[in-house]
Amino acid sequence: MRLRGLLLALLVFQLAGCENIEEKQPVLELETATIPPAPKLPEATKPPPRPRQVARFDPETLIGLNEQQTADLLGRPAAITDKSPATVWEYQGRGCSLDVFFFMDLDSQRFRALSYEVKARHQSQQAKQDCLVGIGHRYVRQ
């Protein structure tokens, strides 16, 4: 029991000493320091512009369309020629043209596109493909 009393007394003295120590500690004064502004970082460079999407146009999609559907897709042609029994709609590109041939569909009594012809200054396959890209970009509504 005596040991318990001794431990209790020691604990009380320690706690009392802690309070006095805390009270005797000086209050620290903080100085305000001016913080220099952060250095300017170089502005991020803009990413390169995305390549412009070119309207891809496959003239095979015209086959079977009537005149109204074709006009909805490509707009009004640059020229319309009557080459009986066909009506030919001509769309212009840069140095090339696309002719769409309409023939009367006897079942529906409407003209329908049955064929087309791509005409380019140079009749190479690449020139024709470039022509279609240009016509698609110019005419095909997105």
C-alpha positions, 0 to 999 in steps of 0.5 A: 500500500505504501508503494501505491501511495508513493507512486500516486504522489510521484504522479501528482508531482509530475503532473504539477511540474508539467503544468509549471513547465508549460506555463514557463515556456516563452511564447514564440513570436513569428516574423512575417516574411515576404515570399517572392512570387513564383517564377513564371513558367513558360506557357505550354505550347499549343498542340498542333492543330488537328488535320482537317477532316476531309469529307469522304465520298463514295459515288457508289452510294448514289446508285439507286437514289432518285433525283430528290435523294441525290439532291439531298446528299449533294445539293444542286448540280452545276449542270443538268443535261438531257441525253435521252434516255438519261438525264445527267447531273454534273458536279464540279470539282477542281479540275474534274467533274462527277457525272451522275446518270439518271434513268427512268425506273419503270416500276416507280416512274421516277428517275434513279441514278444507275451509273456515274463517271468521274472525269479528271484532267489526268485519268489516273486512279489517284486523280479520280480519287482526289476529285471525289475527295474534293467533290465530297468536301464541297458538296456532301452535307455533314 
